[in-house]
Amino acid sequence: MKKTTIHDIARELDVTFSTVARALNDHPAISAATKAAVLETAKRLNYQQNKLASSLRSGRTNVIGIIVPSLDTSFFSSVVHGLEKVMNENGYSMLLYQTGESLSQEQKGIETFLQSRVDGIISSVSGEVEIKEFYEQISKRQVPLLFFDRAINELPVPSVTINDYRAGFLATEHLIGQGYKNIAHLTSDQNLTIFKERFRGYRDALQRYNLPVDEKMIFKGKLSLEFGKESVQQMLDKQMNFDAVFAAEDYTAMGALQLLLEKGYKVPEEIGIMGFANEAFGAFVTPSLSTVDQQTIRMGEETAHLFLKLIGSKDYYGTTPERIVLDPILLPRRSSQPD
């Protein structure tokens, strides 16, 4: 069966080839009525646009590269869901790359995107190194770049993040308000701003309520179920006086909760537990896990809307980068609320 071409659509509508081509590419010089007629005829004739040829003519691919550390957690998958929904509605397709927190994989992903001539890159950076010169090179090449959740604040790049400082403060303040006074903090050993800010919020909340900040009660490691268990086991082995745990991530909090229950401790009556990220499992475990919600769907949608707004401007990097900071939402559940 012969493949339908732009010339076939033009003959059907008795218009020029260029009119059809511009209508298919949503050119502002073409009227809405003509665009509608072209699209209806293209659909009726089963026309399939040659995207490669179209991108070569327009200089755009309508493809965006998305970089995430991992989709194993519901946080990143939920953000990507919100992001993808808005971008698809606006005619963009997604290329998704997981770094696994590896710098080399992150560089490989960026190189792949640039070779694919994506219209822009949206990234949540890995935690392997402090300074990422290759991200700086993206902006120097005038390829639109936007950060979400994990940003490199030193670069003049727009971003959508959550107020991690306030989140850490609210989580710790909640535990204090429930009567806990010796609160341990389990955080990441990655040199990322998000974890530094959550720790800063924890520290300032303790100081605000005249409680000591004990370095022995602060544990750094690879956030995971095992890290949560190991940290709590260390405190028990050393007979440390703690009555609550604030973990910078839900899986770590879950590990702490599991070990305490295995050892016969009552949660929250003897020890309170607070997580972070509102992973899906938290509401269904017993006791249900208190946490902080990061507005994941909204973060994805805000990221997409900001990107679309900026990519529509003539000079993406010509103004002070816009940085949207969302408010965290405290979700107290059973694990931190004694009767």
N, C-alpha and C positions, 0 to 999 in steps of 0.2 A: 504494500500500500504506500502510495506516494506521501512523503512528509509535507505537512502544511508549512508554508513560508509566509513571511511578511508580505510578499508580493501577492499571494492568494487573498489575504485579508484586504489589501489595498484594492484589488480588482472587485472584490465582493461589495465594498463600500463606495467604490468609484472615487477614491482619494489617492493621494500620492504615497509612495513608499515612505518618504521621510515623515509624513504626518503620522502614519501607523507606528513607525519606530519611536518617534518622540512621545506619542500617546502611551505606548507600552512602558516607556521610561519615565512616565509621569512628568513630562516637561511642562513648566508653567505657561508656555505660550499656547498650549493646546486646551481648548475649552473642555469643561466637565462633560458636556453632552457628547462630544467627539470621543473623549476617553472612554466613556461608558459604552458607546457603540463599538469601539475597537475591542474592548475587553469582552463584550458579549459575543462578538463575531469570532474572536480568537478562541473562546471557550467552545462555541458551537462547532468550529472547524477542527477542534482538538489540536490547537497550535501549542507547541512547547518551545519556550524561548531558549535560545542558546546563551546560557548564562556566561560562558567564557567569553564569547564574542561581545556580549553586552558589557561585561566588565572592562574589556579592553577599550571599548569606545568611551565609556563614562569615567574610567579610572577608579571605579568602585566595584566591590564584590558583594556588598550587602552581607558580609560574613564577619562576625565578631569572635575573637579568641578569648576564651575564659580560662583562667588559671586558678586552681584551688589546691590546697595541700592534700585533701582527700575527700572522697564522698562517703566514707565509712560512717561518718557521724551525720545525724539528721540536720545539724546546723547548716553545713555547707550545701547539702542536697536541697534543703528548704530554701536557702537564699538563691541558689541557681534556678530553682523552680519559679520563684517570683520574678527573677531577672529575665528568664527565657520567655515567660508568658508575655511580658511587655514588649520585648524585642521582636518576637514572632508577630505580634499584632502590628508592628511597624515595619514588617517586611524584611527583617534580618534573620539570618540563620546563625547557629552557634557551633563553634568548634571548642570542645572541652578537653582540658589537659590536667591530669593529676600529677603533682610533683612528689608526693610521698615525703614531703619535708626535705627533699634533696635539692641542693643548689645546682648540681649538674643537670638534673632532670628539669629544673626550672628554666635553665638556660636553653636546654634542648627544646622545650616547649615554645619558648619565645622565638627561637630561630625558625621552628616549624611554622609558626604563625606568620612571621615576616616573609618567609618564602612563599607562603600561600596568599600573600598580599591581602591580609585581612584589613578591614576598614578601621580597626581599633583593637586594643587589648584591655580587658578588665581583669584585674588580678587581686588575689589575696595571697600575700607573699609567704614563702617558706621561712622557717626559723633558723636556717643554718648559719647565715652570716649577718653582720650588722649593716654593711653598706653594699649595695648592689649596683655596680657601675653599669651593668647591662641595661638596667631600667632607665638610667640616665641617658643612655644612648638612644633608647626608644623615643624619648621626648626630643632629643636633638635631631632625630630624623623626621620629626614632625608627625609621627604616627600617634594618633590619639591614645592616651593611656589614662586609666582610672583605677584607683584602689578601692576595695571594700573590705571591711572588718580589720584586716591587717594592712596598715599603710606605712610607707616610708616618709615620715613627716618632713625630713630634710629636703625632699625633692618637691619642686613646685608643681605638684600634680593633684588634680581634684580627687576627692575621696568621700566615701560614705562609711561611717563607723558608728559605734555605740559609745556612750560615755562610760568607759570601763572604770574610771576613778569613782564615779558616783555609784556604779554597780557594786564595787568592792565595799564602799562605805555603807550602802544600804544593807547588804548582806550581813556585814559584821554588826551593824547597829541593831538589826533584827534579832540576832543571837543575844546581844547584850540586853535588849528589851525583854527577852524571855527568861532572863535571870542567869545566863551563862557568863562566867567571869574569866575563865582560863581557856582562851580560844586559840587552837592551833591553826596554822595556815599551810595548805599543801599547794604549791605552785610549780610552774614549769621552770626548767633550767635553760630554756630557750631565751635568747636575748631579744624578746619582742615587747614592743610598747604595751600591748594589751595586758600582758601579765604583770608588767611593772606597775601599770596604773591600777590594776585590781589590788595588788599588794599595797600600793600607796593609800588606797581607800581603806583597806583593812587596818593599816597602821594608824591612820588619822582618826578612825572611829574609836579605836582603843584609847588613844590619847585624849580625844574629846570627852570620853567618859571616865577619865582618870584611871585607866587600867594599864598595866605594864606591857610593853612590847618586848617579849622574851625571844631572843634570837634562836634559842634551843627549840622553840615551838614553831619554827618556820622551816619547812622541808621543801627542797627543790629536786626535781627529777623529771622523768618522762611521764607525762600525765597518762594514767591508765588504771585499770582495776588493780593490777599488781602493785603499782606505786602507792595507791591508797591503802592497800593492805599492809605493805612493808612499813610505811610511815607510822601507821597506828601501832603495829607490832613493836617498832622501836620505842615508841612512847610507853607502851605497856611494860616492855622489858626493863626500861630505865626507871619505871615507877614514877613517871612524870605526872604532875598534877594538872590534868586537862579535863574539861567538862564539855567541850564543843570542838568541832572541826569545820572549818570553812575551806572547801577545795575549789580551786580555780576552774574546775571542769567536772561535769556530772559523772563520767566514768570513774574518775578518781574518788569522788565522794561515794559512789556506789561500792567501790572496793573497801573504803573505810567502814561503811555501814555493814557490809557482809562480815568483815572480820570481827567487829564488835558483837554482832549477833551470834556468831559462831562461838565467841568466848563467853557468852552468857550475859552480856551487858544489855541493859534496857535502854532502847532509843525511842523517844527522846528523854525519858525520865532521868537517866543517869548522864547520858552524853547526847548532845544535839549535833545534827549533821546538816550542813548547807552546801549545795552544789552550785553549778553555774552552767548555763546554756539551754536548760529546759529540753533535754533529750527526751525522746518519746517514751522511754521506759519509766521515767521518773514518777509519773502519775500512777503507775500500776504495780510498783513494788510495795512491800509491806515492811515497815511503815513507808508511806509515800514520801518522796524526796523533795525537800524544799530546794528552791533553785532561783535563778535569775533568768528571765526571758529576754532575748536579744532582738525581738521583733524581726525574725528572719525573713518572712515573706515581704514585710514592708522594706527591709533593707535591700532585698533584691529589686523590688519595684522602684525604690528611690534611686538606686544605682543606675537602673536602666533609663529612667526619666532624665536624670542628670546627664548621662552620656548622650542621649538623643538631643537634649537641649544644646549641649556644648558642641557636638559634632555638626550641628546645623549652623554654627557660627563660622565666619570667614577665617578666624584665627584662633584655633583651639587653645594655644598656649599664650595668647596675646594679653590676657588679663590675669589678675590675682586668682589663683585656683580656688574654686568653690569647695568648701568642706562641710558636709552635712554630718551632724552628730545627733544620733537618735538617743532618746531616753530609755534606760533599762526599766524593766517591770519586775518588781519583786514578787515571787510566787511562794509564799509560806505554805508548807504542807506539814504533814504529821511529824516528820523526822526532826523538826526544830520547835515543836509546840507542845510542851508538857501540859497535862491537864491541870 
